[in-house]
Amino acid sequence: MEEQKLKFHEAMKRLDEIVSKLNSQDLELEEAMDLFVEGSKLSLQCENQLKEFENKVLELTQDGE
């Protein structure tokens, strides 16, 4: 089953939560690793979404010229 893609704002909020948890020193190694993997996936998703947004903006602004 494919993971549901979060909206950009939701993904950034979750990334912030992950970073906060990883900065705490109360994590087991396994939990820290799971959070790191989730954060890496979310980071890639956000990067891809930003590229899509940028391409749309460029497309819209070039069409108006």
Secondary structure as UniProt FT lines:
FT   HELIX           8..23
FT   HELIX           29..63
//
